[in-house]
Structure formats: structure tokens, C-alpha cells
Amino acid sequence: MMRTRWGRTLAVLIPMFILVVVVGVGGAHQTQPDLFSPLYQVYQIIQSYFYKPELINDTEALYGAMKGVVEHLGDPYSEFLDPDDLQRFEESLEGEFTGVGIEIAIVDDILTVIAPLFGTPAEAAGVQAGDQILSIDGEPTDGITTLEASVKIRGEAGTTVVLTVRHEDGTIVDIPIVRDLIEIAAVRTEMLNDGAIGYIRLVRFEQDTVNEVDEVLASYDMDQMTGLILDLRNNAGGLMSAATTLAGRFVDDGVVVSTEDRLSERRNYYARGNRLPNLPTAILINRGTASASEILAGALRDNNMGVLIGEQSFGKGVFQQLIEFDDGSALKITTGEYFRPNGGAVNGIGLAPDIAVGEEEDPIDVAVEWILQHAGMLMPFDVASTGT
């Protein structure tokens, strides 16, 4: 039918040879060769008897069947992408596109905002992490996929889309958002407290994120600094390889994340020693902190290299593989789960902050105060024992 290409992955935590074995042996789950023969029979009947044969499209029928096979899994992160879907998906991974700037997922069968991206029209309009999108321009979102929703939400710059959302407090509001060109800078930085504290905001984890953070860290005069703030609020994730590599910049030695998949037991990934002075480090998290950003936050917290400040994180503890086919389609499929260095699960749970921040407080101010309270100390130290 189609030959597969394994050249690109979304989650590079899985060794390539393991994935090839999964394809070769069916992941230890064998299927009867004639299982799908009724499907072929149904399509033959359609071709023979459907009263408008001009509406029959072999390729579209095949894609529809494959989408149905994946949808039956009930996994919000697995989906079959036809060529148009794949193009839109790849555009979503780029640093520039036209839309409103939100990360979305299906949570409990409801289209949900993981996070509004920093500095975007969605954030400015009041869209919040955890909002349930009930309709788009008046059309209900029941049964919609994330890609279908993305197509409806995106559009030409200057046009307006209206999202009907239910906030976590139960209120339902219509939020009109004017679409714009979304330019995402993965890393932002500034100096706080008269240059004593370095502030790094990570918006998403991309191919160049680690290099950009390295450049920022190299620009700091660490000898004159009191601490660091890593802001992961509304960071919905990205490449897990970037998160694990970046964790190694802050963790002296130890496990930064563990993974499990169908063919292997739990596997640990380690930091091999950083080259930074272990200044007191505060990590800001909220409801929109998800996936790869939870890996980084969990790695620092469980190795006592930082304190978590803010709100409970999203809880996306599974990772996906993108398998491309020669006809331009692809399969994005959840292939495993990751765990915190302390062994705890993340999926459906998230990370709890060490210091919870109320609506009336500024998390950055709380982080600065915590760093100043621990000025002169070097990580790692037991955050819980410091009275936080």
C-alpha cells in the first residue's frame, strides 16, 4: 500500500531500532490477516451500487478508513494525517504562522486549551490554559479533532474568530480574537533585580532551543549573579530531546527522565554533569506547562536543583512518534510514557508546585523573593527543608 519513512520523529526518546522492530513484529500483538476483509467488501459494494459514483474517491476513502482505525484508540494524541493534515501539522511546529496562538488538545473528549502562547492575540483576548472550547464561530466542537479545530481557528490576518469557551470556574463566554501573524521566539531573556537574577522564558522546545539557551547562559556574568528564573508557564512542550538535553545543563548528575514503551522496561536518561554554578533556581509553572516543559521542571525539582513556583501543571506524560509515508501522509502515534526522576507518573497528574501562587500574586515577584532568601546558597539542597 505505502512504504514508510522513519527519518523524522517527534519524540526522539525512543531508539530508532526499537521502532523498526515494532513495525516488523506488530508489537507482539498479531492480527488475523483477513480481519479487514469486510472493509474491502463494503468498499466494493459502494463502488458497485452507490448512486453517485462521481463522489467515490479511492484515496479519500482509504484515508478515511485509516483515520477511523486510529480514532478508535480513544487517544487524544494519536491521529492519522493525510497530506494536507501533515502540511498543517508541520506549519504548527514552525516559529511563524497566521492564527491566534493557542495550543490545544482533546481532554475527556472536549477540545481544551493547553496554553495560550506568550504575547499572542489569544493571550491578549483572555483565553486561559484549561479553557474548554465549546464552539468555533458558533459551530459546536463535539467530535472535532485537534487538526480540524486548528483549520477552523486559523485564517487570514485581520479576520476575527469567535471562540465560545468554558473557563475552569464554569463561566461560559464568547471571546472574539483577531487573527494575526504569530511569530514565536522560543527563548526570551532579561535581567532582574539590577542584574543579579537572570530570567529566561521558554515558550516552546524547538530544534534550536538548547543552543539559544546556551547563548543566553554564556552572556551572563555568573560570578555577579544571585540566581536564575526559568519561566515555563504556558509552555505546551515540543521536542523532548531538547528538554532532556537542557535538563543536563542544570542537573549535576542523575536521572532526568525515565521512559517505558511496549518493548522495553523502564529506561533512565541521565545528566552527565553541568558546567554552570548551581545558583538558586526557580521554575515557574502553571496549568499550561505541559509535556516537554514538565520533563525539564520535574528533572530539576526531583534532583533538588530548583523550586517549582505557581500552579499545578497540565499532566501530559506520554510521547508520540511521527511516521511518514511516501504519499505524503503520516501517522502520529503515542508510543510510550515518561516518568519523573523520582519514579512518579506525570500523565493525567502533572507537577505540584512547591510554592503555590494565588491570583493576586506575581509569580516572578515570588521567585525573586525566594532567590533572595537563598542568596549565597548553592543547589542542590532540599527545597522542602528550607521552609518553602
N, C-alpha and C positions, 0 to 999 in steps of 0.2 A: 504494500500500500504506500508507505512513505518510509524513507530512510531517516534515521535520527542523527542529530549533531549534538555532541556533548561539550562543545567548545566554550560555552559560557554558563556560568552558574550565578544564582542569586545568593546562595548560602555556600560559601566555599569551605565550610567546616567539615564537609563530608569528603573523604578522599575519593578521587575520580574512579579508582579501580573498584571500589565498593559499589558505586552506582552502576557500572557496567555489569557487574555480577547480578545486580537486581534485575536488570533487563534480561540477562541471559537465562536466569533460572526462575523468573517470576516471583522473586522474593519469598521463596519457599511455599508459595500458595499456587497450586496448579489449577487451571481452569479446563473444563471439558471442551474439546475442540469444536464441538457442534453447538455450544451454548448460545451463540449469537446467530445461528442459522434462522430462527424465526424472524429476526430483524430483517435479514436479507429477503425472506419470503414476503414480509409486509411491504418492503420497498418494491419488489417485483409486482405485487398486486397494485400498488399505487401507479406504477408505470403503465400497467395494462388497462386499468379501469378508471383512474381519476379523470373527471370530465373536462378538465382544462389542462391538457398535457403541457401547454406552454409555460405553466407555472412550476413544472418539475425541474429542479436543478440538482444534478448529481452531487456536485461539490458542496453546495449548501446543505443538502440532506446529510451528507457524510459528516460535515462539521457539527450539525445539529445533534446527530446521534452521539458524537464524541463528547459534546458538551453535556449531554444528558448523563452519560456514564460517569463523568466527573462530578456532576451536581448531586448524584445520588449518595456521595460520600458524606454530604452534610458538613463539609469542612469549609469554613469561610475563606480560607487562604489558598485553596486548590481550585484551578479552573483551566479549561481548555481555551486557548486563544487562537482564533482564526487570524489570517494575515493582517486584517485591519485592526483587530484587537491587539495583536502583538505590536504593531506600529504605535498605537496609542499608549500601550504599556511602556514601551521604550521611551516615548516622549515624556512620560511621567517621571522617569528616572533622570532626565536631563535637568540642568540647572536653570532652564528658561522655557516658559510656555505661557499660553494665554488662558486665564481662568480666574478662580477666586482664591486658591491657595489653601486647600484643606486635604488632609489625609483621612481616608475613610475605610471602613471595614464593615462586614456583616457580623453583628454581635447578637446572639439569641434571636436570629432571623430578622433583625432590624438593622437598617442602614444607619451606621453610627459614625460620628466624627471621632477619629483617634486624636487628631490635633489640628488646629488652625496653624498654618505656618507663620513664623515670625515676620511681622512687617507686611502682611498681605491684606487685600481687601476683606477677606473673611474675618481675620482677627479684628480689623478696624470696625467691622459691622457688628461685632458682638457674638460671633459664633464661638462656642466653647467646646473644649475637649469633653467627650461624653454625651454631647447633644445627639439625640435621635432624629434623623431626617425623615419626616413623615410624608412629605411630598416635595416635588420639584416643579416649580411653575404650575402648581395646582394638580399635578399628576401624582397619585399615590405611589409610594416606593415599595409596596408589597411585592415580594418575589423578585425584586430587582437585583442584579449583580453589581459588584463594585465598578466593573468596566462600563456597564450600561449607565450607571449613575454618573460616572466621570464624563461620558459623552454628553449627557444632558446638562451637566453643570458647566462644562467648558463652553466657550463660544468666543465671538469676536470682542476685542477690547472695546469698551464703551457701552456695551449692551448690559442689560440687567437680568439677573436670575433671582427668583424668589424661592428661598428655602423655608419650608414650614418645619420648625424644629420643636422638639420637646426637651427642655432643659432637665437636668437631673433633679431639680426641685419640683418637677411635674408641670411647670407652666409651659404652655404652647404659644409660640409666637411666629409671625411671618417676618423673615429677615431678607429684605432686598439687598442684593450685593451687585455692585457694578464691576463687571469683569475688567481685568487689566492684564498687561504683560507681567508675568510673575518671574522675577529674577532672584534665584536663591543663592545666596552666599553661604556655603556650608559652615564657614567659621567666621565669627566676629570677635573682636577683642577690644578692650580698653583697660586703662589703669585706674584703680580706685584708691581712695584714702591717700592722696598725694603720692601716688606711685608705689605704695607699699604692698598693694594687693593686685595681682593680675586676674582679670576677668575674661574668661573665654566662653563664648556661647556657641554651642554646636547645634546647628539647625537640622542636619541630617548627615548620615555616614555615606560618603561617596568615594570614588577611586582615589581622589587627591586629598581627602580629609586628613589623613595622617601626616602627609607632607606639609599641609598648611598649618597644622597644629605644631609640628616640629619647628617651622619657621617662626611661629609666634613665641614658642618657648625659648628659642635661641635669641630672640630680640629682648628678652627680659634680663635685667641685672639681678639674678637670683640672690646675690650677696646683700642686696639692699631691700629685699622683699620680706614681708611677714607671712604671706600665704597666697593661696590660689582659690579661685571660684570656677567650677565647671558648671555651666548652666545647660541642663538637658531638658528644660521644660518645653513641652510641645515638640519634642524631637521624636518622630514616629519610627525612626530606625534607618534602615538602609543596608549596606553591606556589612555582614557580621565579621568578615575578615578585618575590616577597618576598626571595628570595636575591639576585637581581641588584640590586635596589634597596638592600638592606642592604650589599652589597659596595661600593656607591658611597659609603657613609658612612665607609669606611676607606681606599679607594684614591684617591690624589690625582688621577691622570689615567691613562687607559689602558684596554685591553680587560679586561673582567671575565669574559666567556664568549663562545664562538662556537657557532653552530648550523648544521646542514645538514638540509635536507629534500628531498623528491623534486623540487620545482620550483625550488629556488634553490641557488646556490652558497653556500659558507661565508659566514655573516653575523656580523659582530662587534657586540657590545654594549659600550658604554663607560661608565666613570665620568667624571663631569664636574667633579671637584674636591670634596674633602670639606671640612668645617668643623671637624674635630677636630685637636687637636695629635697628631702622629704618634708617640705613645708606643710603646715596645717592646710588641709584641702577640704573645701565644702562643695558638695554636689547638689545642685538644685533639681528637684524632680516634681512632677505634677501628674494629673490624670492623662496628659498627652505624652508622657515619657513611655516609650514602648520599644520592644524588640531589641535591636542592637544597642540602643541607649540604655536599656535595662541591663544588658550584659556588662557594659562599662561601669554603670553605677554599682551593680552587685559585686563586680570584681574588686573595686576599690573599697567598698564597705566591708566585705567579708574578710579582706586582708588587712583591715584596720588602717587603711591608707586614706580614709576620708569619712566625713559625716554626711548623711543624707538629710536634706532640709526641704520641707514643702509638704506635698500631698502624696497619697498612695499612687503608685504608678499604674499603667494600663494593664499589664499582665499578658503580654504576647510572648510566650516561651517556646514557640515552635519555629522551625525554619524551612524554607522552600528551596526547591531546585527548579531551574528553568531548562527545559529540554526542547530544543528547536528541531523542527522538521524541514526537509528540503523544499517543501511547497510554501514556506513562509509562515506556517502555523507553529504553535508551541504548546507545551504542557507545563503549567506551573503547578507543582505538587508539593505538599508538605511531606517531608521525608524523615523528620526527626524532631526531637525535643531537646532543649538545653536546660541546664540546671545551674544554680548558683555555686560558687566555690564551697559553701558550707553544706552542699548537697540538697538544698531546698529547691522546690519547684517554683517556677515563675508563671507558667501558663495558667490563666484564669485567676491568678492570685496577685501578682505584682510585687512591688517592693514597698515596705512601710518606711516612712521617714523616721529618722532618729529624733528630729525636731519638727513637730507639726507646726505649720504656719496658718494662721487664720486669715480670713478675707481682709481684715483691717491692717494686716502687717505686710511689709515689703520683704519678700524672701531674700533679696540682695542685702538689705539692711541687717536682717537676722544673720546672714552668712558672714558679713563683715564683723559684726559683734562677736560671733563665735571665734573667728580667726584672731581677733584682738585679744580675746580671753586666753588664747593658747599661744600667744606670741612667744617665740623663743623655743617652743617645743618642736620636736621632730616626729613625724609619723614613722613607723606605726605605733599607735598607742590605743588602748581600749577606750573607744568613744563612750561606751556605757558607763565607765568608771569615772568619767570627767564631769559627771553631773548634768549631761545633756539629755 
